[in-house]
Structure formats: structure tokens, C-alpha cells
Amino acid sequence: MPPRNPPPGNAQVADSFVPKRSARLWLALFVLLANFCWAVHYYQYDNLPAPLSADHAGKRGFSEVEAIKHVRALTQIGPHAIGSDALDNAVQYVLAEAEKMKKMAHWEVDVQVDFFHAKSGANSLVSGLFGGKTLIYSDLYHIILRILPKYASEAESSAILVSSHIDTVFSTEGAGDCSSCVAVMLELARGVSQWAHGFNNSVIFLFNTGEEEGLNGAHSFITQ
């Protein structure tokens, strides 16, 4: 007996039927995505190593606790823009820390501290918003901390430069721009002063001023 054909209406229903995903599946996908985003955030921002104190870092290690002390000391001075008394205080703080390293360095490491005065200069800008303009500056003070092994003559003529600026804009204490940079350099220099006797190069840490006025500090160091 031949099979009976289904009614035309049922065929149309079968052809137009599309299965729909349940609300539970969409909820499960959302929860999975949320957990993935949280895991990425935790790994990148919350799962950081614990900051080391000076005792835990040792003489040659980097102490985040000591670095943040420098940031606090500099920001407590207040805004220290170029030409202000507050900038003089900030410069003297960095100079005093550099002199400490000179006294506490490894006996095979030579630490040289130079207090550099750029009397005047002209910085011609060749690009950017003020391209073609010339900035005139005077009385910029920089601290040059040079660390090198005593018994490696080639280190005298080959150096690595690490630079940042002490001055801030007039309206802020400058924790991010750039007291944090200065703090990292001070703590890094302290560690380097304990094991630079194994270096083939000297390391120059330049703490300059006048950068917020158009990179005048870097210009005066290079040209003078």
C-alpha cells in the first residue's frame, strides 16, 4: 500500500520551523564571558607581586617601598615649577640622595655626582605645535649621577644614559610627571651602585630641570 502523503499544511510548518536558543544558554554564555573578562583583569592588574622593602630587596635589588618614599617626599614639596623655591628644594632632595649613594657604593664602583648649571641657551624647535620657534632659557640646574666600575677602563668612554626631569607644571605636585620617574631612577641607581663593578659600560643618571618648558633641560645637557 503506497505511503500517504502528509497534508500540505504540515509540510509548510516543518519547513518554517527554526529551533530557538533558550534563555538559559544565553545566560550561560554571558556568565562565561564575564568570568573571562574578570580573569584577564585580575591577571593584569590585581595579581601583582608584593612590593619589596629595602630589607627584602637587599643592596642590589629594587625596593618599591623605597621608590614610593621618594615619590611622597617630592610631592609633599608641592608644585615645583621652573624658577620656584620649591624646585630648589626638590633638586636639593635628589642631590642629597645621590650623595648618599656615593658614600654607600660598592668599593669597586665609582660614583660621581655633578651639580650642573646651565647659565643660558636657545632651543630652536624644529617640529610639533611650536615648530620654527626658539625658546630662550637660563639658570637651569641638573644633577648628573655617573656610576662606573673602577677597574674597567673601557667604561669611561661608553655610557648608557637614563634621564628624567625634576620640575613639574605650576598646578600639580607631579607624582606622575615626573616624580615617579625620578623615584625609579634613584632606586635603580642605588642598586646599580652595588653591582656596577661587573659592567663594561658606565651608567649616567640625568636628573634635569626645565623640561616642562619645552625640553630645555635635555637641550642644555646635550649642547653644554
C-alpha positions as CSV (number, residue, x, y, z in Angstrom):
1,M,0.0,0.0,0.0
2,P,1.7,3.3,-1.1
3,P,2.6,5.8,1.7
4,R,0.2,8.5,2.3
5,N,1.5,12.0,1.6
6,P,1.4,14.4,4.6
7,P,-1.0,17.2,4.3
8,P,0.4,20.3,2.6
9,G,-0.1,22.4,5.7
10,N,2.2,20.2,7.9
11,A,5.0,20.5,5.3
12,Q,4.9,24.2,5.4
13,V,5.1,24.1,9.2
14,A,8.1,21.8,9.1
15,D,9.9,24.0,6.6
16,S,9.3,27.2,8.5
17,F,10.3,25.8,11.9
18,V,13.7,27.1,13.2
19,P,14.9,26.0,16.7
20,K,15.4,28.9,19.1
21,R,18.2,29.0,21.7
22,S,16.9,29.0,25.2
23,A,17.4,31.9,27.6
24,R,19.5,29.6,29.8
25,L,22.1,29.2,27.0
26,W,22.4,32.9,26.5
27,L,22.7,33.4,30.3
28,A,25.5,30.7,30.4
29,L,27.4,32.4,27.6
30,F,27.1,35.8,29.4
31,V,28.4,34.3,32.7
32,L,31.3,32.7,30.8
33,L,32.2,35.9,29.1
34,A,32.0,37.9,32.4
35,N,34.3,35.4,34.1
36,F,36.8,35.6,31.2
37,C,36.9,39.4,31.4
38,W,37.4,39.2,35.2
39,A,40.2,36.7,34.9
40,V,42.0,38.9,32.4
41,H,41.6,42.0,34.6
42,Y,42.8,40.1,37.7
43,Y,45.8,38.7,35.9
44,Q,46.9,42.1,34.6
45,Y,46.0,44.4,37.4
46,D,45.3,42.6,40.7
47,N,47.7,39.7,40.7
48,L,50.8,41.9,41.0
49,P,53.9,40.8,43.1
50,A,54.0,42.2,46.6
51,P,56.2,45.4,46.9
52,L,59.6,44.7,48.4
53,S,61.0,46.7,51.4
54,A,64.7,47.7,51.5
55,D,65.5,44.7,53.7
56,H,63.8,42.2,51.4
57,A,65.2,43.7,48.2
58,G,68.8,43.8,49.6
59,K,71.6,46.1,48.5
60,R,71.4,45.0,44.9
61,G,67.6,44.7,44.5
62,F,64.9,47.2,43.7
63,S,62.6,48.2,46.5
64,E,59.2,49.5,45.5
65,V,58.7,50.7,49.1
66,E,61.8,52.9,48.9
67,A,60.8,54.2,45.5
68,I,57.3,55.3,46.7
69,K,59.0,57.1,49.6
70,H,60.8,59.3,47.1
71,V,57.5,60.0,45.3
72,R,55.9,61.1,48.6
73,A,58.9,63.2,49.6
74,L,58.9,65.1,46.2
75,T,55.1,65.6,46.0
76,Q,55.0,66.8,49.6
77,I,57.2,69.7,48.5
78,G,54.2,70.8,46.4
79,P,54.2,72.0,42.8
80,H,57.8,72.8,41.8
81,A,57.8,74.6,38.5
82,I,60.9,76.1,37.0
83,G,62.1,79.2,38.8
84,S,60.3,78.4,42.1
85,D,61.8,77.9,45.5
86,A,60.0,74.6,45.7
87,L,62.1,73.4,42.7
88,D,65.3,74.3,44.6
89,N,64.1,72.1,47.5
90,A,63.3,69.2,45.1
91,V,66.7,69.5,43.5
92,Q,68.4,69.5,46.8
93,Y,66.5,66.4,47.9
94,V,67.6,64.5,44.8
95,L,71.2,65.8,45.3
96,A,71.3,64.6,48.9
97,E,70.1,61.1,47.8
98,A,72.8,61.0,45.1
99,E,75.4,61.9,47.7
100,K,74.2,59.0,49.9
101,M,74.9,56.6,47.1
102,K,78.4,57.9,46.7
103,K,79.2,57.1,50.3
104,M,77.5,53.6,50.3
105,A,78.6,52.3,46.9
106,H,80.5,49.1,46.4
107,W,84.2,49.6,46.9
108,E,84.9,48.6,43.3
109,V,82.3,51.1,41.9
110,D,83.0,54.7,41.3
111,V,80.0,57.1,41.8
112,Q,80.4,60.6,40.5
113,V,77.9,63.4,41.4
114,D,78.0,66.6,39.4
115,F,75.7,69.6,40.1
116,F,75.5,71.1,36.6
117,H,74.4,74.7,36.0
118,A,73.3,75.7,32.5
119,K,73.5,79.5,32.6
120,S,71.7,80.2,29.3
121,G,70.8,78.8,26.0
122,A,68.5,78.9,23.0
123,N,66.4,75.9,22.0
124,S,65.2,76.0,18.4
125,L,62.2,73.8,17.9
126,V,62.0,72.1,14.5
127,S,58.7,70.2,14.8
128,G,55.4,70.0,16.7
129,L,53.0,72.7,17.5
130,F,55.7,75.3,18.1
131,G,58.0,74.3,15.2
132,G,60.1,77.1,14.0
133,K,60.1,78.9,17.3
134,T,63.1,79.5,19.6
135,L,62.9,79.1,23.4
136,I,65.4,81.2,25.5
137,Y,66.2,79.7,28.9
138,S,68.6,80.5,31.7
139,D,69.7,79.2,35.1
140,L,68.8,75.5,34.8
141,Y,70.3,73.1,37.3
142,H,70.8,69.5,36.7
143,I,72.2,66.6,38.7
144,I,74.4,64.2,36.8
145,L,75.0,60.9,38.6
146,R,77.6,58.7,36.9
147,I,78.2,55.1,38.0
148,L,81.0,53.1,36.6
149,P,83.4,50.2,37.5
150,K,86.7,51.4,38.9
151,Y,88.9,48.9,37.1
152,A,87.3,48.8,33.6
153,S,88.9,51.5,31.5
154,E,86.6,51.0,28.6
155,A,83.6,52.1,30.7
156,E,84.9,55.7,30.7
157,S,84.2,56.1,27.0
158,S,81.0,54.1,26.8
159,A,77.9,55.1,28.7
160,I,74.2,54.4,29.0
161,L,72.0,57.4,29.7
162,V,68.9,57.3,31.8
163,S,67.1,60.6,32.1
164,S,64.1,62.3,33.6
165,H,63.1,65.7,34.9
166,I,62.5,67.0,38.4
167,D,60.4,70.1,37.6
168,T,56.6,70.0,37.4
169,V,54.0,72.2,35.9
170,F,52.8,75.1,38.2
171,S,49.4,73.5,39.1
172,T,50.3,70.0,40.3
173,E,52.7,68.2,42.6
174,G,53.9,66.0,39.8
175,A,53.5,62.4,41.1
176,G,53.1,61.0,37.7
177,D,55.0,63.7,35.7
178,C,57.6,63.0,36.7
179,S,58.3,62.3,40.4
180,S,57.6,58.7,39.8
181,C,60.3,58.6,37.1
182,V,62.8,60.3,39.4
183,A,62.0,57.9,42.2
184,V,62.5,54.8,40.0
185,M,65.8,56.3,38.8
186,L,67.0,56.9,42.4
187,E,66.2,53.4,43.5
188,L,67.6,51.9,40.3
189,A,70.8,53.9,40.8
190,R,71.1,52.7,44.4
191,G,71.1,49.1,43.2
192,V,73.4,49.7,40.3
193,S,76.0,51.3,42.7
194,Q,76.3,48.0,44.4
195,W,77.0,45.8,41.4
196,A,78.3,48.0,38.6
197,H,81.8,46.6,39.1
198,G,80.7,43.9,36.6
199,F,79.7,46.3,33.9
200,N,81.5,47.1,30.7
201,N,79.7,50.5,30.5
202,S,79.1,53.4,32.8
203,V,75.6,54.5,33.6
204,I,74.6,58.1,33.6
205,F,71.5,59.1,35.5
206,L,70.5,62.6,34.5
207,F,68.0,64.5,36.7
208,N,67.3,67.7,34.8
209,T,65.0,70.7,35.1
210,G,63.3,72.9,32.5
211,E,61.6,70.0,30.7
212,E,58.1,71.3,31.2
213,E,59.0,74.5,29.4
214,G,59.9,72.7,26.1
215,L,62.6,70.1,26.8
216,N,65.1,72.8,27.6
217,G,66.8,70.6,30.2
218,A,67.7,68.0,27.7
219,H,68.8,70.6,25.2
220,S,71.1,72.3,27.7
221,F,72.7,68.9,28.7
222,I,73.3,67.9,25.1
223,T,74.7,71.3,24.0
224,Q,76.6,72.4,27.1
